Amino acid sequence: MKSNTESKDTFRDPIILKMLEQPTLLKQTINLEMPFGKYKDTKLLNLPEPYLVWFHQQGFPKGKLGEQLALIYEIKLNGLEAILKPLIDKKEV
């Protein structure tokens, strides 16, 4: 069984480590809606994987949104999406 420090070593990106260590940032990130483009108003966790792969290849936007998209990319790449789905805020009607 891996220790916590061994598990954290798999995520070497300091931005991703910071977000994983701060659950409120993680919850805010997965609930943030894409502010532009084809998937405008789609929660980041619900963005299609090919769209995130495209960003990964082209380069994520600068700033906080780019960091958040990179985190979502890593979440999906590592198959962690399902465990975060319950944290998505439901829209009130």
URRAHU-V9669 format. One record per helix or strand of 2 or more residues. SS is the DSSP state (helix for helix, strand for strand). FROM is the first residue (numbers start at 1). LEN is the number of residues. Records with the same first field share a line. If there is no record, write none. Layout:
SS->FROM-LEN ; FROM-LEN
This chain:
helix->4-6 ; 14-8 ; 23-9 ; 44-3 ; 49-10 ; 64-14 ; 81-7
